[in-house]
Amino acid sequence: MLWHYYGLEFTEQFAQLFGNYYIGEHPTPKANNYAILYLEFSRIDTTTRESTFEGFLGNVVSGVHRFLNTYTTLSKSDKKTNT
């Protein structure tokens, strides 16, 4: 939910996602202002040490790829301050 509230890429969907709620009717100045590095660790197979490491590493790599593909228009200085 925080990803959708703060993420730059959800600006156009803000009213649809949050419009019926107090936070949508009274957004903070920081809403949809950030480049978000989203990492999802809940589906990692933790059966073994190796599967845990591979799952963690794979999720970090895919998160970074998603970040770089999503925020292609940010300048280098923006990427340093917003990540």
mmCIF file of the N, C-alpha and C atoms, coordinates in Angstrom:
data_MODEL
# 
_entry.id   MODEL 
# 
loop_
_atom_site.group_PDB 
_atom_site.id 
_atom_site.type_symbol 
_atom_site.label_atom_id 
_atom_site.label_alt_id 
_atom_site.label_comp_id 
_atom_site.label_asym_id 
_atom_site.label_entity_id 
_atom_site.label_seq_id 
_atom_site.pdbx_PDB_ins_code 
_atom_site.Cartn_x 
_atom_site.Cartn_y 
_atom_site.Cartn_z 
_atom_site.occupancy 
_atom_site.B_iso_or_equiv 
_atom_site.pdbx_formal_charge 
_atom_site.auth_seq_id 
_atom_site.auth_comp_id 
_atom_site.auth_asym_id 
_atom_site.auth_atom_id 
_atom_site.pdbx_PDB_model_num 
ATOM 1   N N  . MET A 1 1  ? 0.820   -1.178  0.000   1.00 0.00 ? 1  MET A N  1 
ATOM 2   C CA . MET A 1 1  ? 0.000   0.000   0.000   1.00 0.00 ? 1  MET A CA 1 
ATOM 3   C C  . MET A 1 1  ? 0.875   1.257   0.000   1.00 0.00 ? 1  MET A C  1 
ATOM 4   N N  . LEU A 1 2  ? 1.942   1.267   0.788   1.00 0.00 ? 2  LEU A N  1 
ATOM 5   C CA . LEU A 1 2  ? 2.827   2.423   0.823   1.00 0.00 ? 2  LEU A CA 1 
ATOM 6   C C  . LEU A 1 2  ? 3.497   2.657   -0.526  1.00 0.00 ? 2  LEU A C  1 
ATOM 7   N N  . TRP A 1 3  ? 3.813   1.579   -1.228  1.00 0.00 ? 3  TRP A N  1 
ATOM 8   C CA . TRP A 1 3  ? 4.407   1.683   -2.562  1.00 0.00 ? 3  TRP A CA 1 
ATOM 9   C C  . TRP A 1 3  ? 3.472   2.469   -3.479  1.00 0.00 ? 3  TRP A C  1 
ATOM 10  N N  . HIS A 1 4  ? 2.192   2.149   -3.447  1.00 0.00 ? 4  HIS A N  1 
ATOM 11  C CA . HIS A 1 4  ? 1.216   2.821   -4.296  1.00 0.00 ? 4  HIS A CA 1 
ATOM 12  C C  . HIS A 1 4  ? 0.963   4.263   -3.855  1.00 0.00 ? 4  HIS A C  1 
ATOM 13  N N  . TYR A 1 5  ? 1.086   4.536   -2.586  1.00 0.00 ? 5  TYR A N  1 
ATOM 14  C CA . TYR A 1 5  ? 0.848   5.889   -2.080  1.00 0.00 ? 5  TYR A CA 1 
ATOM 15  C C  . TYR A 1 5  ? 2.013   6.824   -2.412  1.00 0.00 ? 5  TYR A C  1 
ATOM 16  N N  . TYR A 1 6  ? 3.223   6.342   -2.225  1.00 0.00 ? 6  TYR A N  1 
ATOM 17  C CA . TYR A 1 6  ? 4.393   7.196   -2.411  1.00 0.00 ? 6  TYR A CA 1 
ATOM 18  C C  . TYR A 1 6  ? 5.046   7.088   -3.776  1.00 0.00 ? 6  TYR A C  1 
ATOM 19  N N  . GLY A 1 7  ? 4.819   6.004   -4.508  1.00 0.00 ? 7  GLY A N  1 
ATOM 20  C CA . GLY A 1 7  ? 5.499   5.762   -5.778  1.00 0.00 ? 7  GLY A CA 1 
ATOM 21  C C  . GLY A 1 7  ? 5.091   6.703   -6.891  1.00 0.00 ? 7  GLY A C  1 
ATOM 22  N N  . LEU A 1 8  ? 6.079   7.235   -7.574  1.00 0.00 ? 8  LEU A N  1 
ATOM 23  C CA . LEU A 1 8  ? 5.853   8.138   -8.698  1.00 0.00 ? 8  LEU A CA 1 
ATOM 24  C C  . LEU A 1 8  ? 4.973   7.510   -9.779  1.00 0.00 ? 8  LEU A C  1 
ATOM 25  N N  . GLU A 1 9  ? 5.142   6.222   -9.997  1.00 0.00 ? 9  GLU A N  1 
ATOM 26  C CA . GLU A 1 9  ? 4.455   5.565   -11.109 1.00 0.00 ? 9  GLU A CA 1 
ATOM 27  C C  . GLU A 1 9  ? 2.950   5.380   -10.893 1.00 0.00 ? 9  GLU A C  1 
ATOM 28  N N  . PHE A 1 10 ? 2.461   5.691   -9.706  1.00 0.00 ? 10 PHE A N  1 
ATOM 29  C CA . PHE A 1 10 ? 1.029   5.523   -9.434  1.00 0.00 ? 10 PHE A CA 1 
ATOM 30  C C  . PHE A 1 10 ? 0.278   6.849   -9.343  1.00 0.00 ? 10 PHE A C  1 
ATOM 31  N N  . THR A 1 11 ? 0.896   7.940   -9.796  1.00 0.00 ? 11 THR A N  1 
ATOM 32  C CA . THR A 1 11 ? 0.280   9.266   -9.719  1.00 0.00 ? 11 THR A CA 1 
ATOM 33  C C  . THR A 1 11 ? -1.089  9.301   -10.385 1.00 0.00 ? 11 THR A C  1 
ATOM 34  N N  . GLU A 1 12 ? -1.200  8.742   -11.572 1.00 0.00 ? 12 GLU A N  1 
ATOM 35  C CA . GLU A 1 12 ? -2.458  8.784   -12.327 1.00 0.00 ? 12 GLU A CA 1 
ATOM 36  C C  . GLU A 1 12 ? -3.539  7.910   -11.699 1.00 0.00 ? 12 GLU A C  1 
ATOM 37  N N  . GLN A 1 13 ? -3.175  6.916   -10.914 1.00 0.00 ? 13 GLN A N  1 
ATOM 38  C CA . GLN A 1 13 ? -4.152  6.024   -10.288 1.00 0.00 ? 13 GLN A CA 1 
ATOM 39  C C  . GLN A 1 13 ? -4.470  6.408   -8.847  1.00 0.00 ? 13 GLN A C  1 
ATOM 40  N N  . PHE A 1 14 ? -3.886  7.508   -8.365  1.00 0.00 ? 14 PHE A N  1 
ATOM 41  C CA . PHE A 1 14 ? -4.044  7.884   -6.963  1.00 0.00 ? 14 PHE A CA 1 
ATOM 42  C C  . PHE A 1 14 ? -5.512  8.028   -6.563  1.00 0.00 ? 14 PHE A C  1 
ATOM 43  N N  . ALA A 1 15 ? -6.281  8.757   -7.348  1.00 0.00 ? 15 ALA A N  1 
ATOM 44  C CA . ALA A 1 15 ? -7.695  8.977   -7.013  1.00 0.00 ? 15 ALA A CA 1 
ATOM 45  C C  . ALA A 1 15 ? -8.470  7.667   -7.003  1.00 0.00 ? 15 ALA A C  1 
ATOM 46  N N  . GLN A 1 16 ? -8.187  6.795   -7.938  1.00 0.00 ? 16 GLN A N  1 
ATOM 47  C CA . GLN A 1 16 ? -8.868  5.498   -7.996  1.00 0.00 ? 16 GLN A CA 1 
ATOM 48  C C  . GLN A 1 16 ? -8.503  4.625   -6.792  1.00 0.00 ? 16 GLN A C  1 
ATOM 49  N N  . LEU A 1 17 ? -7.248  4.646   -6.396  1.00 0.00 ? 17 LEU A N  1 
ATOM 50  C CA . LEU A 1 17 ? -6.792  3.797   -5.294  1.00 0.00 ? 17 LEU A CA 1 
ATOM 51  C C  . LEU A 1 17 ? -7.163  4.339   -3.921  1.00 0.00 ? 17 LEU A C  1 
ATOM 52  N N  . PHE A 1 18 ? -7.080  5.651   -3.744  1.00 0.00 ? 18 PHE A N  1 
ATOM 53  C CA . PHE A 1 18 ? -7.223  6.231   -2.412  1.00 0.00 ? 18 PHE A CA 1 
ATOM 54  C C  . PHE A 1 18 ? -8.351  7.255   -2.279  1.00 0.00 ? 18 PHE A C  1 
ATOM 55  N N  . GLY A 1 19 ? -9.013  7.587   -3.387  1.00 0.00 ? 19 GLY A N  1 
ATOM 56  C CA . GLY A 1 19 ? -9.995  8.659   -3.395  1.00 0.00 ? 19 GLY A CA 1 
ATOM 57  C C  . GLY A 1 19 ? -11.137 8.512   -2.405  1.00 0.00 ? 19 GLY A C  1 
ATOM 58  N N  . ASN A 1 20 ? -11.549 7.314   -2.086  1.00 0.00 ? 20 ASN A N  1 
ATOM 59  C CA . ASN A 1 20 ? -12.680 7.087   -1.173  1.00 0.00 ? 20 ASN A CA 1 
ATOM 60  C C  . ASN A 1 20 ? -12.274 7.097   0.299   1.00 0.00 ? 20 ASN A C  1 
ATOM 61  N N  . TYR A 1 21 ? -11.012 7.283   0.563   1.00 0.00 ? 21 TYR A N  1 
ATOM 62  C CA . TYR A 1 21 ? -10.511 7.221   1.932   1.00 0.00 ? 21 TYR A CA 1 
ATOM 63  C C  . TYR A 1 21 ? -10.021 8.599   2.378   1.00 0.00 ? 21 TYR A C  1 
ATOM 64  N N  . TYR A 1 22 ? -9.901  8.771   3.655   1.00 0.00 ? 22 TYR A N  1 
ATOM 65  C CA . TYR A 1 22 ? -9.435  10.048  4.212   1.00 0.00 ? 22 TYR A CA 1 
ATOM 66  C C  . TYR A 1 22 ? -8.091  10.446  3.625   1.00 0.00 ? 22 TYR A C  1 
ATOM 67  N N  . ILE A 1 23 ? -7.184  9.488   3.524   1.00 0.00 ? 23 ILE A N  1 
ATOM 68  C CA . ILE A 1 23 ? -5.842  9.783   3.021   1.00 0.00 ? 23 ILE A CA 1 
ATOM 69  C C  . ILE A 1 23 ? -5.880  10.213  1.559   1.00 0.00 ? 23 ILE A C  1 
ATOM 70  N N  . GLY A 1 24 ? -6.867  9.753   0.804   1.00 0.00 ? 24 GLY A N  1 
ATOM 71  C CA . GLY A 1 24 ? -7.025  10.183  -0.583  1.00 0.00 ? 24 GLY A CA 1 
ATOM 72  C C  . GLY A 1 24 ? -7.629  11.566  -0.691  1.00 0.00 ? 24 GLY A C  1 
ATOM 73  N N  . GLU A 1 25 ? -8.505  11.895  0.230   1.00 0.00 ? 25 GLU A N  1 
ATOM 74  C CA . GLU A 1 25 ? -9.133  13.219  0.239   1.00 0.00 ? 25 GLU A CA 1 
ATOM 75  C C  . GLU A 1 25 ? -8.219  14.273  0.869   1.00 0.00 ? 25 GLU A C  1 
ATOM 76  N N  . HIS A 1 26 ? -7.253  13.832  1.672   1.00 0.00 ? 26 HIS A N  1 
ATOM 77  C CA . HIS A 1 26 ? -6.314  14.732  2.346   1.00 0.00 ? 26 HIS A CA 1 
ATOM 78  C C  . HIS A 1 26 ? -4.880  14.208  2.188   1.00 0.00 ? 26 HIS A C  1 
ATOM 79  N N  . PRO A 1 27 ? -4.387  14.125  0.952   1.00 0.00 ? 27 PRO A N  1 
ATOM 80  C CA . PRO A 1 27 ? -3.053  13.552  0.753   1.00 0.00 ? 27 PRO A CA 1 
ATOM 81  C C  . PRO A 1 27 ? -1.955  14.428  1.344   1.00 0.00 ? 27 PRO A C  1 
ATOM 82  N N  . THR A 1 28 ? -0.895  13.789  1.756   1.00 0.00 ? 28 THR A N  1 
ATOM 83  C CA . THR A 1 28 ? 0.268   14.518  2.249   1.00 0.00 ? 28 THR A CA 1 
ATOM 84  C C  . THR A 1 28 ? 1.026   15.095  1.050   1.00 0.00 ? 28 THR A C  1 
ATOM 85  N N  . PRO A 1 29 ? 1.854   16.089  1.263   1.00 0.00 ? 29 PRO A N  1 
ATOM 86  C CA . PRO A 1 29 ? 2.647   16.654  0.161   1.00 0.00 ? 29 PRO A CA 1 
ATOM 87  C C  . PRO A 1 29 ? 3.614   15.643  -0.454  1.00 0.00 ? 29 PRO A C  1 
ATOM 88  N N  . LYS A 1 30 ? 3.883   14.562  0.236   1.00 0.00 ? 30 LYS A N  1 
ATOM 89  C CA . LYS A 1 30 ? 4.849   13.566  -0.244  1.00 0.00 ? 30 LYS A CA 1 
ATOM 90  C C  . LYS A 1 30 ? 4.207   12.453  -1.083  1.00 0.00 ? 30 LYS A C  1 
ATOM 91  N N  . ALA A 1 31 ? 2.887   12.466  -1.232  1.00 0.00 ? 31 ALA A N  1 
ATOM 92  C CA . ALA A 1 31 ? 2.208   11.426  -2.015  1.00 0.00 ? 31 ALA A CA 1 
ATOM 93  C C  . ALA A 1 31 ? 2.727   11.428  -3.449  1.00 0.00 ? 31 ALA A C  1 
ATOM 94  N N  . ASN A 1 32 ? 3.038   10.248  -3.971  1.00 0.00 ? 32 ASN A N  1 
ATOM 95  C CA . ASN A 1 32 ? 3.531   10.052  -5.336  1.00 0.00 ? 32 ASN A CA 1 
ATOM 96  C C  . ASN A 1 32 ? 4.750   10.909  -5.648  1.00 0.00 ? 32 ASN A C  1 
ATOM 97  N N  . ASN A 1 33 ? 5.670   10.999  -4.706  1.00 0.00 ? 33 ASN A N  1 
ATOM 98  C CA . ASN A 1 33 ? 6.871   11.815  -4.881  1.00 0.00 ? 33 ASN A CA 1 
ATOM 99  C C  . ASN A 1 33 ? 8.171   11.030  -4.892  1.00 0.00 ? 33 ASN A C  1 
ATOM 100 N N  . TYR A 1 34 ? 8.111   9.718   -4.778  1.00 0.00 ? 34 TYR A N  1 
ATOM 101 C CA . TYR A 1 34 ? 9.353   8.965   -4.586  1.00 0.00 ? 34 TYR A CA 1 
ATOM 102 C C  . TYR A 1 34 ? 9.530   7.840   -5.599  1.00 0.00 ? 34 TYR A C  1 
ATOM 103 N N  . ALA A 1 35 ? 10.780  7.592   -5.926  1.00 0.00 ? 35 ALA A N  1 
ATOM 104 C CA . ALA A 1 35 ? 11.161  6.404   -6.669  1.00 0.00 ? 35 ALA A CA 1 
ATOM 105 C C  . ALA A 1 35 ? 11.323  5.302   -5.616  1.00 0.00 ? 35 ALA A C  1 
ATOM 106 N N  . ILE A 1 36 ? 10.507  4.277   -5.701  1.00 0.00 ? 36 ILE A N  1 
ATOM 107 C CA . ILE A 1 36 ? 10.453  3.235   -4.676  1.00 0.00 ? 36 ILE A CA 1 
ATOM 108 C C  . ILE A 1 36 ? 11.162  1.961   -5.153  1.00 0.00 ? 36 ILE A C  1 
ATOM 109 N N  . LEU A 1 37 ? 12.090  1.492   -4.353  1.00 0.00 ? 37 LEU A N  1 
ATOM 110 C CA . LEU A 1 37 ? 12.704  0.190   -4.593  1.00 0.00 ? 37 LEU A CA 1 
ATOM 111 C C  . LEU A 1 37 ? 11.882  -0.827  -3.818  1.00 0.00 ? 37 LEU A C  1 
ATOM 112 N N  . TYR A 1 38 ? 11.033  -1.556  -4.535  1.00 0.00 ? 38 TYR A N  1 
ATOM 113 C CA . TYR A 1 38 ? 10.113  -2.509  -3.913  1.00 0.00 ? 38 TYR A CA 1 
ATOM 114 C C  . TYR A 1 38 ? 10.729  -3.894  -3.928  1.00 0.00 ? 38 TYR A C  1 
ATOM 115 N N  . LEU A 1 39 ? 10.840  -4.501  -2.762  1.00 0.00 ? 39 LEU A N  1 
ATOM 116 C CA . LEU A 1 39 ? 11.391  -5.853  -2.626  1.00 0.00 ? 39 LEU A CA 1 
ATOM 117 C C  . LEU A 1 39 ? 10.337  -6.752  -1.983  1.00 0.00 ? 39 LEU A C  1 
ATOM 118 N N  . GLU A 1 40 ? 10.173  -7.932  -2.534  1.00 0.00 ? 40 GLU A N  1 
ATOM 119 C CA . GLU A 1 40 ? 9.160   -8.878  -2.059  1.00 0.00 ? 40 GLU A CA 1 
ATOM 120 C C  . GLU A 1 40 ? 9.853   -10.152 -1.579  1.00 0.00 ? 40 GLU A C  1 
ATOM 121 N N  . PHE A 1 41 ? 9.862   -10.361 -0.273  1.00 0.00 ? 41 PHE A N  1 
ATOM 122 C CA . PHE A 1 41 ? 10.553  -11.521 0.282   1.00 0.00 ? 41 PHE A CA 1 
ATOM 123 C C  . PHE A 1 41 ? 9.620   -12.605 0.813   1.00 0.00 ? 41 PHE A C  1 
ATOM 124 N N  . SER A 1 42 ? 8.341   -12.414 0.742   1.00 0.00 ? 42 SER A N  1 
ATOM 125 C CA . SER A 1 42 ? 7.409   -13.345 1.383   1.00 0.00 ? 42 SER A CA 1 
ATOM 126 C C  . SER A 1 42 ? 7.334   -14.710 0.711   1.00 0.00 ? 42 SER A C  1 
ATOM 127 N N  . ARG A 1 43 ? 7.762   -14.826 -0.527  1.00 0.00 ? 43 ARG A N  1 
ATOM 128 C CA . ARG A 1 43 ? 7.636   -16.107 -1.234  1.00 0.00 ? 43 ARG A CA 1 
ATOM 129 C C  . ARG A 1 43 ? 8.950   -16.879 -1.323  1.00 0.00 ? 43 ARG A C  1 
ATOM 130 N N  . ILE A 1 44 ? 9.934   -16.482 -0.547  1.00 0.00 ? 44 ILE A N  1 
ATOM 131 C CA . ILE A 1 44 ? 11.231  -17.154 -0.583  1.00 0.00 ? 44 ILE A CA 1 
ATOM 132 C C  . ILE A 1 44 ? 11.115  -18.532 0.066   1.00 0.00 ? 44 ILE A C  1 
ATOM 133 N N  . ASP A 1 45 ? 11.671  -19.518 -0.627  1.00 0.00 ? 45 ASP A N  1 
ATOM 134 C CA . ASP A 1 45 ? 11.726  -20.877 -0.079  1.00 0.00 ? 45 ASP A CA 1 
ATOM 135 C C  . ASP A 1 45 ? 12.839  -20.915 0.962   1.00 0.00 ? 45 ASP A C  1 
ATOM 136 N N  . THR A 1 46 ? 12.466  -21.045 2.215   1.00 0.00 ? 46 THR A N  1 
ATOM 137 C CA . THR A 1 46 ? 13.456  -21.040 3.300   1.00 0.00 ? 46 THR A CA 1 
ATOM 138 C C  . THR A 1 46 ? 13.756  -22.446 3.827   1.00 0.00 ? 46 THR A C  1 
ATOM 139 N N  . THR A 1 47 ? 13.498  -23.441 2.996   1.00 0.00 ? 47 THR A N  1 
ATOM 140 C CA . THR A 1 47 ? 13.734  -24.818 3.405   1.00 0.00 ? 47 THR A CA 1 
ATOM 141 C C  . THR A 1 47 ? 15.198  -25.074 3.725   1.00 0.00 ? 47 THR A C  1 
ATOM 142 N N  . THR A 1 48 ? 16.080  -24.537 2.904   1.00 0.00 ? 48 THR A N  1 
ATOM 143 C CA . THR A 1 48 ? 17.521  -24.718 3.131   1.00 0.00 ? 48 THR A CA 1 
ATOM 144 C C  . THR A 1 48 ? 18.215  -23.358 3.106   1.00 0.00 ? 48 THR A C  1 
ATOM 145 N N  . ARG A 1 49 ? 19.428  -23.364 3.580   1.00 0.00 ? 49 ARG A N  1 
ATOM 146 C CA . ARG A 1 49 ? 20.232  -22.136 3.560   1.00 0.00 ? 49 ARG A CA 1 
ATOM 147 C C  . ARG A 1 49 ? 20.445  -21.662 2.116   1.00 0.00 ? 49 ARG A C  1 
ATOM 148 N N  . GLU A 1 50 ? 20.713  -22.607 1.219   1.00 0.00 ? 50 GLU A N  1 
ATOM 149 C CA . GLU A 1 50 ? 20.960  -22.276 -0.178  1.00 0.00 ? 50 GLU A CA 1 
ATOM 150 C C  . GLU A 1 50 ? 19.720  -21.705 -0.855  1.00 0.00 ? 50 GLU A C  1 
ATOM 151 N N  . SER A 1 51 ? 18.560  -22.324 -0.624  1.00 0.00 ? 51 SER A N  1 
ATOM 152 C CA . SER A 1 51 ? 17.334  -21.815 -1.251  1.00 0.00 ? 51 SER A CA 1 
ATOM 153 C C  . SER A 1 51 ? 16.955  -20.446 -0.686  1.00 0.00 ? 51 SER A C  1 
ATOM 154 N N  . THR A 1 52 ? 17.241  -20.235 0.577   1.00 0.00 ? 52 THR A N  1 
ATOM 155 C CA . THR A 1 52 ? 16.987  -18.922 1.179   1.00 0.00 ? 52 THR A CA 1 
ATOM 156 C C  . THR A 1 52 ? 17.871  -17.871 0.536   1.00 0.00 ? 52 THR A C  1 
ATOM 157 N N  . PHE A 1 53 ? 19.148  -18.162 0.404   1.00 0.00 ? 53 PHE A N  1 
ATOM 158 C CA . PHE A 1 53 ? 20.082  -17.221 -0.210  1.00 0.00 ? 53 PHE A CA 1 
ATOM 159 C C  . PHE A 1 53 ? 19.709  -16.947 -1.659  1.00 0.00 ? 53 PHE A C  1 
ATOM 160 N N  . GLU A 1 54 ? 19.424  -18.003 -2.431  1.00 0.00 ? 54 GLU A N  1 
ATOM 161 C CA . GLU A 1 54 ? 19.059  -17.831 -3.839  1.00 0.00 ? 54 GLU A CA 1 
ATOM 162 C C  . GLU A 1 54 ? 17.767  -17.033 -3.977  1.00 0.00 ? 54 GLU A C  1 
ATOM 163 N N  . GLY A 1 55 ? 16.796  -17.307 -3.127  1.00 0.00 ? 55 GLY A N  1 
ATOM 164 C CA . GLY A 1 55 ? 15.535  -16.566 -3.168  1.00 0.00 ? 55 GLY A CA 1 
ATOM 165 C C  . GLY A 1 55 ? 15.725  -15.101 -2.824  1.00 0.00 ? 55 GLY A C  1 
ATOM 166 N N  . PHE A 1 56 ? 16.529  -14.842 -1.795  1.00 0.00 ? 56 PHE A N  1 
ATOM 167 C CA . PHE A 1 56 ? 16.811  -13.464 -1.402  1.00 0.00 ? 56 PHE A CA 1 
ATOM 168 C C  . PHE A 1 56 ? 17.529  -12.728 -2.527  1.00 0.00 ? 56 PHE A C  1 
ATOM 169 N N  . LEU A 1 57 ? 18.578  -13.322 -3.041  1.00 0.00 ? 57 LEU A N  1 
ATOM 170 C CA . LEU A 1 57 ? 19.358  -12.698 -4.105  1.00 0.00 ? 57 LEU A CA 1 
ATOM 171 C C  . LEU A 1 57 ? 18.496  -12.471 -5.345  1.00 0.00 ? 57 LEU A C  1 
ATOM 172 N N  . GLY A 1 58 ? 17.710  -13.458 -5.723  1.00 0.00 ? 58 GLY A N  1 
ATOM 173 C CA . GLY A 1 58 ? 16.834  -13.314 -6.890  1.00 0.00 ? 58 GLY A CA 1 
ATOM 174 C C  . GLY A 1 58 ? 15.831  -12.186 -6.723  1.00 0.00 ? 58 GLY A C  1 
ATOM 175 N N  . ASN A 1 59 ? 15.271  -12.038 -5.524  1.00 0.00 ? 59 ASN A N  1 
ATOM 176 C CA . ASN A 1 59 ? 14.316  -10.962 -5.273  1.00 0.00 ? 59 ASN A CA 1 
ATOM 177 C C  . ASN A 1 59 ? 14.987  -9.593  -5.302  1.00 0.00 ? 59 ASN A C  1 
ATOM 178 N N  . VAL A 1 60 ? 16.179  -9.486  -4.776  1.00 0.00 ? 60 VAL A N  1 
ATOM 179 C CA . VAL A 1 60 ? 16.897  -8.212  -4.816  1.00 0.00 ? 60 VAL A CA 1 
ATOM 180 C C  . VAL A 1 60 ? 17.223  -7.844  -6.267  1.00 0.00 ? 60 VAL A C  1 
ATOM 181 N N  . VAL A 1 61 ? 17.718  -8.782  -7.023  1.00 0.00 ? 61 VAL A N  1 
ATOM 182 C CA . VAL A 1 61 ? 18.061  -8.524  -8.425  1.00 0.00 ? 61 VAL A CA 1 
ATOM 183 C C  . VAL A 1 61 ? 16.822  -8.110  -9.211  1.00 0.00 ? 61 VAL A C  1 
ATOM 184 N N  . SER A 1 62 ? 15.708  -8.818  -9.053  1.00 0.00 ? 62 SER A N  1 
ATOM 185 C CA . SER A 1 62 ? 14.502  -8.456  -9.801  1.00 0.00 ? 62 SER A CA 1 
ATOM 186 C C  . SER A 1 62 ? 13.949  -7.112  -9.335  1.00 0.00 ? 62 SER A C  1 
ATOM 187 N N  . GLY A 1 63 ? 14.071  -6.805  -8.045  1.00 0.00 ? 63 GLY A N  1 
ATOM 188 C CA . GLY A 1 63 ? 13.626  -5.507  -7.536  1.00 0.00 ? 63 GLY A CA 1 
ATOM 189 C C  . GLY A 1 63 ? 14.434  -4.363  -8.121  1.00 0.00 ? 63 GLY A C  1 
ATOM 190 N N  . VAL A 1 64 ? 15.737  -4.550  -8.217  1.00 0.00 ? 64 VAL A N  1 
ATOM 191 C CA . VAL A 1 64 ? 16.605  -3.515  -8.785  1.00 0.00 ? 64 VAL A CA 1 
ATOM 192 C C  . VAL A 1 64 ? 16.313  -3.350  -10.278 1.00 0.00 ? 64 VAL A C  1 
ATOM 193 N N  . HIS A 1 65 ? 16.125  -4.458  -10.986 1.00 0.00 ? 65 HIS A N  1 
ATOM 194 C CA . HIS A 1 65 ? 15.764  -4.369  -12.409 1.00 0.00 ? 65 HIS A CA 1 
ATOM 195 C C  . HIS A 1 65 ? 14.447  -3.621  -12.591 1.00 0.00 ? 65 HIS A C  1 
ATOM 196 N N  . ARG A 1 66 ? 13.458  -3.956  -11.794 1.00 0.00 ? 66 ARG A N  1 
ATOM 197 C CA . ARG A 1 66 ? 12.154  -3.283  -11.875 1.00 0.00 ? 66 ARG A CA 1 
ATOM 198 C C  . ARG A 1 66 ? 12.319  -1.787  -11.601 1.00 0.00 ? 66 ARG A C  1 
ATOM 199 N N  . PHE A 1 67 ? 13.105  -1.430  -10.592 1.00 0.00 ? 67 PHE A N  1 
ATOM 200 C CA . PHE A 1 67 ? 13.367  -0.034  -10.254 1.00 0.00 ? 67 PHE A CA 1 
ATOM 201 C C  . PHE A 1 67 ? 13.990  0.706   -11.434 1.00 0.00 ? 67 PHE A C  1 
ATOM 202 N N  . LEU A 1 68 ? 15.042  0.135   -12.000 1.00 0.00 ? 68 LEU A N  1 
ATOM 203 C CA . LEU A 1 68 ? 15.744  0.798   -13.104 1.00 0.00 ? 68 LEU A CA 1 
ATOM 204 C C  . LEU A 1 68 ? 14.876  0.902   -14.354 1.00 0.00 ? 68 LEU A C  1 
ATOM 205 N N  . ASN A 1 69 ? 14.042  -0.096  -14.610 1.00 0.00 ? 69 ASN A N  1 
ATOM 206 C CA . ASN A 1 69 ? 13.144  -0.049  -15.768 1.00 0.00 ? 69 ASN A CA 1 
ATOM 207 C C  . ASN A 1 69 ? 11.989  0.922   -15.554 1.00 0.00 ? 69 ASN A C  1 
ATOM 208 N N  . THR A 1 70 ? 11.522  1.055   -14.329 1.00 0.00 ? 70 THR A N  1 
ATOM 209 C CA . THR A 1 70 ? 10.395  1.940   -14.025 1.00 0.00 ? 70 THR A CA 1 
ATOM 210 C C  . THR A 1 70 ? 10.816  3.399   -14.038 1.00 0.00 ? 70 THR A C  1 
ATOM 211 N N  . TYR A 1 71 ? 11.950  3.694   -13.474 1.00 0.00 ? 71 TYR A N  1 
ATOM 212 C CA . TYR A 1 71 ? 12.393  5.075   -13.305 1.00 0.00 ? 71 TYR A CA 1 
ATOM 213 C C  . TYR A 1 71 ? 13.488  5.440   -14.296 1.00 0.00 ? 71 TYR A C  1 
ATOM 214 N N  . THR A 1 72 ? 13.233  5.203   -15.554 1.00 0.00 ? 72 THR A N  1 
ATOM 215 C CA . THR A 1 72 ? 14.229  5.468   -16.596 1.00 0.00 ? 72 THR A CA 1 
ATOM 216 C C  . THR A 1 72 ? 14.460  6.951   -16.827 1.00 0.00 ? 72 THR A C  1 
ATOM 217 N N  . THR A 1 73 ? 13.526  7.804   -16.436 1.00 0.00 ? 73 THR A N  1 
ATOM 218 C CA . THR A 1 73 ? 13.656  9.231   -16.731 1.00 0.00 ? 73 THR A CA 1 
ATOM 219 C C  . THR A 1 73 ? 14.290  10.029  -15.592 1.00 0.00 ? 73 THR A C  1 
ATOM 220 N N  . LEU A 1 74 ? 14.622  9.392   -14.480 1.00 0.00 ? 74 LEU A N  1 
ATOM 221 C CA . LEU A 1 74 ? 15.269  10.102  -13.387 1.00 0.00 ? 74 LEU A CA 1 
ATOM 222 C C  . LEU A 1 74 ? 16.705  10.431  -13.748 1.00 0.00 ? 74 LEU A C  1 
ATOM 223 N N  . SER A 1 75 ? 17.157  11.597  -13.346 1.00 0.00 ? 75 SER A N  1 
ATOM 224 C CA . SER A 1 75 ? 18.543  11.949  -13.578 1.00 0.00 ? 75 SER A CA 1 
ATOM 225 C C  . SER A 1 75 ? 19.433  11.214  -12.573 1.00 0.00 ? 75 SER A C  1 
ATOM 226 N N  . LYS A 1 76 ? 20.712  11.211  -12.788 1.00 0.00 ? 76 LYS A N  1 
ATOM 227 C CA . LYS A 1 76 ? 21.622  10.536  -11.866 1.00 0.00 ? 76 LYS A CA 1 
ATOM 228 C C  . LYS A 1 76 ? 21.532  11.158  -10.476 1.00 0.00 ? 76 LYS A C  1 
ATOM 229 N N  . SER A 1 77 ? 21.396  12.473  -10.388 1.00 0.00 ? 77 SER A N  1 
ATOM 230 C CA . SER A 1 77 ? 21.314  13.096  -9.070  1.00 0.00 ? 77 SER A CA 1 
ATOM 231 C C  . SER A 1 77 ? 20.006  12.716  -8.373  1.00 0.00 ? 77 SER A C  1 
ATOM 232 N N  . ASP A 1 78 ? 18.899  12.578  -9.124  1.00 0.00 ? 78 ASP A N  1 
ATOM 233 C CA . ASP A 1 78 ? 17.628  12.135  -8.541  1.00 0.00 ? 78 ASP A CA 1 
ATOM 234 C C  . ASP A 1 78 ? 17.753  10.716  -7.999  1.00 0.00 ? 78 ASP A C  1 
ATOM 235 N N  . LYS A 1 79 ? 18.411  9.848   -8.756  1.00 0.00 ? 79 LYS A N  1 
ATOM 236 C CA . LYS A 1 79 ? 18.540  8.466   -8.324  1.00 0.00 ? 79 LYS A CA 1 
ATOM 237 C C  . LYS A 1 79 ? 19.367  8.358   -7.050  1.00 0.00 ? 79 LYS A C  1 
ATOM 238 N N  . LYS A 1 80 ? 20.318  9.229   -6.852  1.00 0.00 ? 80 LYS A N  1 
ATOM 239 C CA . LYS A 1 80 ? 21.142  9.189   -5.648  1.00 0.00 ? 80 LYS A CA 1 
ATOM 240 C C  . LYS A 1 80 ? 20.345  9.670   -4.423  1.00 0.00 ? 80 LYS A C  1 
ATOM 241 N N  . THR A 1 81 ? 19.479  10.640  -4.592  1.00 0.00 ? 81 THR A N  1 
ATOM 242 C CA . THR A 1 81 ? 18.773  11.196  -3.440  1.00 0.00 ? 81 THR A CA 1 
ATOM 243 C C  . THR A 1 81 ? 17.460  10.493  -3.147  1.00 0.00 ? 81 THR A C  1 
ATOM 244 N N  . ASN A 1 82 ? 16.849  9.828   -4.125  1.00 0.00 ? 82 ASN A N  1 
ATOM 245 C CA . ASN A 1 82 ? 15.536  9.228   -3.924  1.00 0.00 ? 82 ASN A CA 1 
ATOM 246 C C  . ASN A 1 82 ? 15.577  7.723   -3.733  1.00 0.00 ? 82 ASN A C  1 
ATOM 247 N N  . THR A 1 83 ? 16.724  7.097   -3.696  1.00 0.00 ? 83 THR A N  1 
ATOM 248 C CA . THR A 1 83 ? 16.768  5.648   -3.554  1.00 0.00 ? 83 THR A CA 1 
ATOM 249 C C  . THR A 1 83 ? 17.085  5.245   -2.150  1.00 0.00 ? 83 THR A C  1 
# 
